[in-house]
Structure formats: C-alpha cells, structure tokens
Amino acid sequence: MSTPKIKATVEQMVTPYLEENGFELVDVEYVKEGSNWFLRVFVDKDGGIDIDDCGRISEYLSEKLDENDPIPSAYFLEVSSPGAERPLKKAEDVSKAVGKDVFVTTYEPVDGLKEFEGRLLSFDGDEMVVEVGKKRHAIPYNKVASARLAIIF
C-alpha cells in the first residue's frame, strides 16, 4: 500500500474515535527514517492534549491497525501533540490562527518573497494577510505551500 493510501486509511480509522472524544486530527505521517518506518499521528484539542490522551488514542489506534493490518511492514506508532508550531493544514486551521504568529511559505514569490514570518491579521478563505514587521502581505491561499504557527522572539 502506498504512503498516501496508508495515511488516508489511518485517518479513516482514527477520525470517528477522535471526534467522539473531542479531539482533532492535525496530521498523519508515514515516513522512513534510517532503516525504520514511523507512523506518526498528531492530535490536538481545546486546551491541549496530555500524555494520557496520547496513550488512550495510541491504544485505540493500535487495536484498529492490528484488526485491519493496512501496513505490511514493521513500523513504530507515535501519537503526539503537534506542538507549539503546529501545522496549519486546512483552511479551518488558518481561520483559527488569525491574530497569532505564523510562518508561511509559498510556491511562487508574493511581493518578491517566498517566506513570511509574522502576525496573521486576517483570512477570508482566499487570501491570508500577514504582517511582517510593519509591512502587510496579501498572500493568495492557493499559492501557500505550507503554513504553521510560529514562535517569534
């Protein structure tokens, strides 16, 4: 099974449980590091998640993975918080981040730049406005390669 199919299968397995228990699926990664494969599931909820939450989700998902066996080779399962610099994968994530510091990369230059780190002032579904220093940049959402929360000192 290909990596995108594994990710989609894991998302389908875990999402109902997460939604029933007030969690949000942030991301799923299936990556090879050295000679080992890792299945990483990043989960969050209002107020943040703790190690006990991760443990319960891991136990649930481990049982489901054993039942359905979508991954043919050995791997390590990790369930964790996305951290302080969580990725903004969906438009809904970007909307929730308005007023916070973000780091955005684009597929092509906008205002001569491909990287923006600053305050997300607004998002209307089509355009993100990020203030970097005293300059505001209107970034078309369809040109965003990646976005995440940022810790700016």
Residue frames as a rotation matrix with the C-alpha (Angstrom) as fourth column:
MET 1
0.586 0.810 0.000 0.00
0.810 -0.586 0.000 0.00
0.000 0.000 -1.000 0.00
SER 2
-0.096 -0.627 0.773 1.35
0.574 -0.669 -0.472 3.44
0.813 0.399 0.424 -0.91
THR 3
-0.835 -0.322 -0.446 2.14
0.549 -0.440 -0.711 6.10
0.033 -0.838 0.544 1.67
PRO 4
-0.786 0.594 0.172 -0.85
-0.566 -0.803 0.187 8.32
0.249 0.049 0.967 0.68
LYS 5
0.035 0.826 -0.562 -3.20
-0.259 0.551 0.794 5.32
0.965 0.118 0.233 0.94
ILE 6
-0.310 -0.216 -0.926 -1.79
0.770 0.515 -0.378 4.36
0.558 -0.830 0.007 4.33
LYS 7
-0.996 -0.073 -0.057 -2.26
0.093 -0.832 -0.547 7.91
-0.007 -0.550 0.835 5.58
ALA 8
-0.465 0.885 -0.014 -5.86
-0.709 -0.363 0.604 8.02
0.530 0.291 0.797 4.27
THR 9
0.041 0.457 -0.888 -6.65
0.175 0.872 0.457 4.62
0.984 -0.174 -0.044 5.79
VAL 10
-0.615 -0.340 -0.711 -5.28
0.743 0.051 -0.667 5.65
0.263 -0.939 0.222 9.20
GLU 11
-0.937 0.317 0.147 -7.25
-0.336 -0.933 -0.130 8.92
0.096 -0.171 0.981 9.05
GLN 12
-0.132 0.943 -0.306 -10.46
-0.545 0.189 0.817 6.98
0.828 0.275 0.488 8.34
MET 13
-0.084 0.042 -0.996 -9.75
0.539 0.843 -0.009 4.58
0.838 -0.537 -0.093 11.23
VAL 14
-0.635 -0.370 -0.678 -8.97
0.766 -0.194 -0.612 7.16
0.095 -0.909 0.407 13.89
THR 15
-0.844 0.243 0.478 -11.21
-0.118 -0.953 0.277 10.13
0.523 0.178 0.834 13.00
PRO 16
0.181 0.980 -0.088 -14.51
-0.009 0.091 0.996 8.76
0.984 -0.179 0.025 14.40
TYR 17
0.254 -0.161 -0.954 -12.86
0.908 0.380 0.178 7.97
0.334 -0.911 0.243 17.74
LEU 18
-0.771 -0.628 -0.105 -11.21
0.630 -0.729 -0.268 11.37
0.092 -0.273 0.958 17.89
GLU 19
-0.608 0.599 0.522 -14.40
-0.209 -0.754 0.622 13.26
0.766 0.269 0.584 17.08
GLU 20
0.372 0.775 -0.511 -16.40
0.306 0.417 0.856 11.26
0.876 -0.475 -0.082 19.66
ASN 21
0.361 -0.334 -0.871 -13.85
0.932 0.168 0.321 12.19
0.039 -0.927 0.372 22.32
GLY 22
0.921 0.172 -0.349 -13.37
0.226 -0.967 0.120 15.87
-0.317 -0.190 -0.929 21.49
PHE 23
-0.054 -0.996 -0.069 -10.03
0.273 -0.081 0.959 15.58
-0.961 0.033 0.276 19.69
GLU 24
0.808 0.190 -0.557 -8.92
-0.440 -0.434 -0.786 16.97
-0.391 0.881 -0.267 16.33
LEU 25
0.460 -0.670 0.582 -6.72
0.744 0.649 0.159 15.10
-0.484 0.360 0.798 13.87
VAL 26
0.485 -0.383 -0.787 -3.99
-0.339 -0.911 0.234 17.53
-0.806 0.153 -0.571 12.83
ASP 27
0.220 -0.486 -0.846 -1.83
-0.961 0.041 -0.273 15.32
0.167 0.873 -0.458 10.62
VAL 28
0.805 -0.124 0.580 -0.71
-0.028 0.969 0.246 11.77
-0.592 -0.214 0.777 9.83
GLU 29
0.240 -0.799 -0.551 2.81
-0.971 -0.197 -0.137 10.97
0.001 0.568 -0.823 8.65
TYR 30
0.873 -0.164 0.459 4.17
0.112 0.984 0.138 7.66
-0.474 -0.069 0.878 7.43
VAL 31
0.693 -0.692 -0.202 7.90
-0.672 -0.518 -0.530 8.13
0.262 0.503 -0.824 6.93
LYS 32
0.753 -0.575 -0.319 11.09
0.575 0.811 -0.105 6.13
0.319 -0.105 0.942 6.76
GLU 33
0.701 -0.610 0.370 13.95
-0.689 -0.713 0.128 7.32
0.186 -0.345 -0.920 8.94
GLY 34
-0.397 -0.859 0.323 17.10
-0.847 0.478 0.231 5.28
-0.353 -0.182 -0.918 8.58
SER 35
-0.912 0.052 -0.407 16.01
-0.152 0.878 0.453 1.66
0.381 0.476 -0.793 8.39
ASN 36
-0.730 0.646 -0.224 12.80
0.550 0.360 -0.754 2.21
-0.407 -0.673 -0.618 10.41
TRP 37
-0.479 0.701 0.528 9.29
0.330 -0.413 0.849 3.23
0.814 0.581 -0.033 9.39
PHE 38
-0.899 0.223 -0.377 7.27
0.292 -0.338 -0.895 5.56
-0.327 -0.914 0.239 11.63
LEU 39
-0.168 0.916 0.365 3.53
0.650 -0.176 0.739 6.13
0.741 0.361 -0.566 11.66
ARG 40
-0.904 -0.179 -0.387 3.00
0.409 -0.620 -0.669 9.46
-0.120 -0.764 0.634 13.42
VAL 41
0.024 0.964 0.264 -0.43
0.781 -0.183 0.596 10.76
0.623 0.192 -0.758 14.34
PHE 42
-0.941 -0.336 0.028 -0.66
0.269 -0.798 -0.539 14.36
0.203 -0.500 0.842 15.54
VAL 43
0.003 0.986 -0.166 -3.73
0.786 0.101 0.611 15.17
0.619 -0.132 -0.774 17.61
ASP 44
-0.941 -0.240 0.236 -4.95
0.060 -0.809 -0.585 18.25
0.332 -0.536 0.776 19.46
LYS 45
0.060 0.980 -0.189 -7.96
0.885 0.035 0.464 19.53
0.462 -0.195 -0.865 21.41
ASP 46
0.438 0.158 0.885 -9.02
-0.129 -0.963 0.236 22.77
0.890 -0.217 -0.402 23.03
GLY 47
0.806 -0.191 0.560 -6.71
-0.589 -0.172 0.789 23.33
-0.054 -0.966 -0.251 25.96
GLY 48
-0.155 -0.931 -0.332 -4.12
-0.938 0.244 -0.245 20.92
0.309 0.274 -0.911 24.53
ILE 49
0.757 0.349 -0.553 -3.60
-0.229 0.934 0.276 17.20
0.613 -0.082 0.786 24.98
ASP 50
0.268 -0.671 0.691 -1.61
-0.939 -0.020 0.344 15.36
-0.217 -0.741 -0.635 27.60
ILE 51
-0.691 -0.677 -0.252 0.29
-0.716 0.690 0.107 12.09
0.101 0.254 -0.962 27.73
ASP 52
-0.594 0.547 0.589 -2.77
-0.028 0.718 -0.695 10.18
-0.804 -0.430 -0.412 28.99
ASP 53
0.476 0.744 -0.469 -4.78
-0.493 -0.216 -0.843 11.38
-0.728 0.633 0.264 25.97
CYS 54
0.002 -0.577 -0.817 -1.98
-0.991 0.107 -0.078 10.23
0.132 0.810 -0.571 23.66
GLY 55
-0.860 -0.352 0.370 -1.86
-0.443 0.875 -0.196 6.86
-0.254 -0.332 -0.908 25.41
ARG 56
-0.120 0.907 0.404 -5.62
-0.044 0.402 -0.915 6.24
-0.992 -0.128 -0.008 25.02
ILE 57
0.592 0.314 -0.742 -5.56
-0.695 -0.268 -0.667 7.26
-0.408 0.911 0.060 21.35
SER 58
-0.354 -0.832 -0.427 -2.49
-0.928 0.368 0.051 5.09
0.115 0.414 -0.903 20.73
GLU 59
-0.753 0.127 0.646 -4.16
-0.188 0.899 -0.396 2.04
-0.631 -0.419 -0.653 22.33
TYR 60
0.327 0.945 0.009 -7.33
-0.166 0.067 -0.984 2.54
-0.930 0.320 0.179 20.28
LEU 61
0.526 -0.150 -0.837 -5.46
-0.839 -0.251 -0.482 3.04
-0.138 0.956 -0.258 17.02
SER 62
-0.595 -0.802 0.058 -3.09
-0.793 0.597 0.119 0.14
-0.130 0.025 -0.991 17.69
GLU 63
-0.393 0.556 0.733 -6.07
0.003 0.797 -0.603 -2.22
-0.920 -0.235 -0.315 18.10
LYS 64
0.655 0.684 -0.321 -7.65
-0.270 -0.186 -0.945 -0.93
-0.706 0.705 0.063 14.87
LEU 65
0.164 -0.692 -0.703 -4.37
-0.986 -0.112 -0.121 -1.29
0.005 0.713 -0.701 12.98
ASP 66
-0.758 -0.422 0.498 -3.96
-0.481 0.876 0.010 -4.86
-0.441 -0.232 -0.867 14.27
GLU 67
0.030 0.879 0.476 -7.53
0.048 0.475 -0.879 -5.72
-0.998 0.049 -0.028 13.16
ASN 68
0.861 0.443 -0.247 -7.22
-0.150 -0.243 -0.958 -4.24
-0.485 0.863 -0.143 9.67
ASP 69
0.175 -0.924 0.340 -3.45
0.438 0.383 0.813 -4.62
-0.882 0.006 0.472 9.08
PRO 70
0.961 0.276 0.026 -3.10
0.152 -0.444 -0.883 -1.91
-0.232 0.852 -0.469 6.37
ILE 71
0.488 -0.862 -0.136 0.68
-0.872 -0.477 -0.107 -1.65
0.027 0.171 -0.985 6.76
PRO 72
0.864 -0.037 -0.502 2.57
-0.123 0.951 -0.282 -4.72
0.488 0.306 0.817 5.57
SER 73
-0.027 -0.968 -0.248 5.95
0.325 0.226 -0.918 -3.98
0.945 -0.105 0.309 7.17
ALA 74
0.093 -0.043 -0.995 7.09
0.995 0.031 0.091 -3.28
0.027 -0.999 0.045 10.73
TYR 75
-0.118 -0.083 0.990 6.74
0.227 -0.972 -0.055 0.31
0.967 0.218 0.134 11.97
PHE 76
-0.770 -0.094 -0.631 6.68
0.637 -0.170 -0.752 2.39
-0.037 -0.981 0.191 15.13
LEU 77
0.191 0.896 0.401 3.40
0.693 -0.413 0.591 4.09
0.695 0.165 -0.700 16.08
GLU 78
-0.808 -0.394 -0.437 3.70
0.586 -0.603 -0.541 7.52
-0.050 -0.693 0.719 17.70
VAL 79
0.300 0.891 0.340 0.75
0.760 -0.439 0.480 9.63
0.577 0.114 -0.809 18.85
SER 80
-0.488 -0.542 -0.684 1.55
0.839 -0.508 -0.196 13.16
-0.241 -0.669 0.703 19.97
SER 81
0.520 0.516 -0.681 0.62
0.359 -0.855 -0.375 16.80
-0.775 -0.049 -0.629 20.09
PRO 82
0.667 -0.287 0.688 1.56
0.671 -0.172 -0.721 18.85
0.325 0.942 0.077 17.04
GLY 83
-0.268 -0.832 -0.486 3.50
0.957 -0.289 -0.033 21.14
-0.113 -0.474 0.873 19.36
ALA 84
-0.003 0.213 -0.977 3.63
0.370 -0.907 -0.199 24.89
-0.929 -0.362 -0.076 19.69
GLU 85
-0.513 -0.226 -0.828 4.45
-0.622 -0.567 0.540 25.32
-0.592 0.792 0.151 16.00
ARG 86
-0.159 0.547 0.822 1.60
0.279 0.823 -0.494 23.15
-0.947 0.150 -0.284 14.77
PRO 87
-0.944 -0.150 0.293 0.99
0.311 -0.119 0.943 22.93
-0.107 0.982 0.159 11.04
LEU 88
-0.229 0.884 -0.408 -1.99
-0.431 -0.468 -0.771 24.74
-0.873 -0.001 0.488 9.57
LYS 89
-0.828 -0.194 0.526 -3.15
0.243 0.721 0.649 22.07
-0.506 0.665 -0.550 7.12
LYS 90
-0.233 0.857 0.459 -6.75
0.968 0.157 0.198 23.12
0.098 0.491 -0.866 6.45
ALA 91
-0.356 0.202 0.912 -8.48
0.197 -0.938 0.285 26.43
0.913 0.281 0.294 5.84
GLU 92
0.733 0.674 -0.088 -10.23
0.177 -0.064 0.982 25.95
0.656 -0.736 -0.166 9.19
ASP 93
0.336 -0.713 -0.615 -6.82
0.937 0.186 0.297 25.76
-0.097 -0.676 0.730 10.91
VAL 94
-0.624 -0.569 0.535 -5.78
0.664 -0.748 -0.022 29.02
0.413 0.342 0.844 9.24
SER 95
0.121 0.769 0.628 -9.02
0.071 -0.638 0.767 30.73
0.990 -0.048 -0.132 10.34
LYS 96
0.841 0.198 -0.503 -8.38
0.468 0.199 0.861 29.70
0.271 -0.960 0.075 13.95
ALA 97
0.018 -0.961 -0.275 -4.86
0.994 -0.013 0.111 31.14
-0.110 -0.276 0.955 13.73
VAL 98
0.215 0.088 0.973 -5.95
0.425 -0.905 -0.012 34.72
0.879 0.416 -0.232 12.93
GLY 99
0.818 0.021 0.575 -4.24
-0.406 -0.687 0.603 37.01
0.408 -0.726 -0.553 15.44
LYS 100
0.771 -0.576 0.271 -1.38
0.104 0.535 0.839 34.58
-0.628 -0.618 0.472 16.03
ASP 101
0.043 -0.856 -0.515 2.19
-0.832 -0.316 0.456 34.45
-0.553 0.409 -0.726 14.74
VAL 102
0.836 0.278 0.473 2.67
0.036 0.832 -0.554 32.23
-0.548 0.480 0.685 11.68
PHE 103
-0.411 -0.882 -0.228 5.35
-0.405 -0.047 0.913 31.05
-0.816 0.468 -0.338 9.26
VAL 104
0.680 0.706 0.197 4.14
-0.032 0.297 -0.954 30.70
-0.732 0.643 0.225 5.66
THR 105
-0.622 -0.783 -0.011 5.96
-0.059 0.033 0.998 29.50
-0.781 0.621 -0.067 2.55
THR 106
0.461 0.786 -0.412 4.62
-0.473 -0.175 -0.863 29.94
-0.751 0.593 0.291 -0.97
TYR 107
0.496 -0.184 0.848 5.02
0.620 0.759 -0.198 28.06
-0.607 0.625 0.491 -4.25
GLU 108
0.029 -0.454 0.891 6.00
0.862 -0.440 -0.253 31.26
0.507 0.775 0.378 -6.02
PRO 109
-0.837 -0.469 -0.280 7.06
0.546 -0.689 -0.476 34.72
0.030 -0.552 0.833 -4.86
VAL 110
0.468 0.872 0.143 4.50
0.796 -0.487 0.361 37.12
0.385 -0.055 -0.921 -3.44
ASP 111
0.985 -0.163 0.061 5.78
-0.174 -0.940 0.293 40.69
0.010 -0.299 -0.954 -3.06
GLY 112
0.346 -0.915 -0.205 9.19
-0.650 -0.077 -0.756 39.24
0.676 0.395 -0.622 -4.05
LEU 113
-0.471 -0.482 0.739 9.25
-0.878 0.340 -0.337 36.77
-0.088 -0.807 -0.583 -1.12
LYS 114
-0.099 0.432 -0.896 8.52
-0.321 0.839 0.440 33.06
0.942 0.331 0.055 -0.66
GLU 115
-0.316 -0.015 -0.949 8.73
0.806 0.523 -0.277 33.02
0.501 -0.852 -0.153 3.15
PHE 116
-0.084 0.394 0.915 6.71
-0.306 -0.884 0.353 35.11
0.948 -0.251 0.195 5.59
GLU 117
-0.319 0.007 -0.948 7.01
0.833 0.479 -0.277 35.10
0.452 -0.878 -0.159 9.37
GLY 118
-0.918 0.075 0.389 4.73
-0.201 -0.934 -0.294 37.45
0.341 -0.348 0.873 11.23
ARG 119
-0.671 0.731 0.123 1.24
-0.131 0.046 -0.990 38.06
-0.730 -0.680 0.065 12.58
LEU 120
-0.742 0.552 0.381 -1.73
0.623 0.356 0.697 36.61
0.249 0.754 -0.608 10.67
LEU 121
-0.920 0.363 -0.146 -4.08
-0.276 -0.867 -0.414 39.58
-0.277 -0.341 0.899 10.52
SER 122
0.082 0.995 -0.056 -6.91
-0.757 0.026 -0.652 38.04
-0.648 0.096 0.756 8.50
PHE 123
-0.962 -0.226 0.154 -8.01
-0.070 0.747 0.661 35.11
-0.265 0.625 -0.735 6.36
ASP 124
-0.201 0.942 -0.269 -11.12
-0.822 -0.311 -0.478 35.10
-0.534 0.125 0.836 4.17
GLY 125
0.506 0.347 0.790 -10.70
0.017 0.912 -0.410 31.66
-0.863 0.221 0.455 2.62
ASP 126
0.886 -0.170 0.431 -8.94
0.448 0.076 -0.891 33.03
0.119 0.982 0.144 -0.47
GLU 127
0.232 -0.791 0.566 -6.25
0.071 -0.567 -0.821 35.29
0.970 0.231 -0.076 0.98
MET 128
0.467 -0.236 -0.852 -4.07
0.884 0.131 0.449 35.42
0.005 -0.963 0.270 4.09
VAL 129
0.607 -0.343 0.717 -2.86
-0.113 -0.930 -0.349 38.82
0.787 0.131 -0.603 5.26
VAL 130
0.529 -0.560 -0.637 0.39
0.844 0.422 0.330 38.51
0.084 -0.713 0.697 7.19
GLU 131
0.916 -0.264 0.301 2.12
-0.280 -0.960 0.011 41.46
0.286 -0.094 -0.954 8.82
VAL 132
0.435 -0.873 -0.221 5.91
0.882 0.463 -0.090 41.11
0.181 -0.156 0.971 8.74
GLY 133
-0.758 -0.608 -0.236 7.47
0.649 -0.737 -0.189 43.98
-0.059 -0.297 0.953 10.64
LYS 134
-0.429 0.631 -0.646 5.38
-0.083 -0.740 -0.668 46.96
-0.900 -0.233 0.370 9.57
LYS 135
-0.666 0.146 -0.731 4.57
-0.746 -0.148 0.650 45.62
-0.014 0.978 0.207 6.09
ARG 136
0.072 0.787 0.613 1.39
-0.439 0.577 -0.689 43.73
-0.896 -0.220 0.387 5.25
HIS 137
-0.857 -0.344 -0.383 1.46
-0.502 0.390 0.772 40.96
-0.116 0.854 -0.507 2.66
ALA 138
0.287 0.955 0.073 -1.71
-0.806 0.282 -0.520 39.66
-0.518 0.090 0.851 0.98
ILE 139
-0.781 -0.622 0.054 -0.92
-0.538 0.714 0.448 36.02
-0.318 0.321 -0.892 0.18
PRO 140
0.082 0.815 -0.573 -3.30
-0.914 0.291 0.283 34.11
0.398 0.501 0.769 -2.12
TYR 141
0.271 0.086 0.959 -4.24
-0.735 0.661 0.148 30.91
-0.621 -0.745 0.243 -0.27
ASN 142
0.974 0.141 0.177 -3.80
0.000 0.783 -0.622 28.84
-0.227 0.606 0.762 -3.45
LYS 143
0.501 -0.865 -0.020 -0.12
-0.288 -0.145 -0.946 29.86
0.816 0.480 -0.322 -3.51
VAL 144
0.318 -0.354 0.880 0.58
-0.946 -0.052 0.321 28.66
-0.068 -0.934 -0.351 0.05
ALA 145
-0.088 -0.448 -0.890 2.95
-0.416 0.828 -0.376 25.68
0.905 0.337 -0.259 0.09
SER 146
-0.145 0.063 -0.987 2.93
0.777 0.625 -0.074 25.34
0.613 -0.778 -0.139 3.88
ALA 147
-0.005 0.171 0.985 1.82
-0.455 -0.878 0.150 27.24
0.891 -0.447 0.082 6.95
ARG 148
-0.004 -0.005 -1.000 2.35
0.766 0.642 -0.006 26.71
0.642 -0.766 0.001 10.66
LEU 149
0.979 0.205 -0.005 2.10
0.145 -0.677 0.722 28.58
0.144 -0.707 -0.692 13.91
ALA 150
0.125 -0.982 0.140 5.36
0.403 -0.078 -0.912 30.26
0.907 0.171 0.386 14.82
ILE 151
0.686 -0.096 -0.721 7.11
0.677 -0.281 0.681 31.28
-0.268 -0.955 -0.127 17.99
ILE 152
0.329 -0.528 0.783 8.66
0.464 -0.632 -0.621 34.67
0.823 0.568 0.037 17.30
PHE 153
0.220 -0.355 -0.909 11.06
0.954 -0.118 0.276 36.16
-0.205 -0.928 0.313 19.82
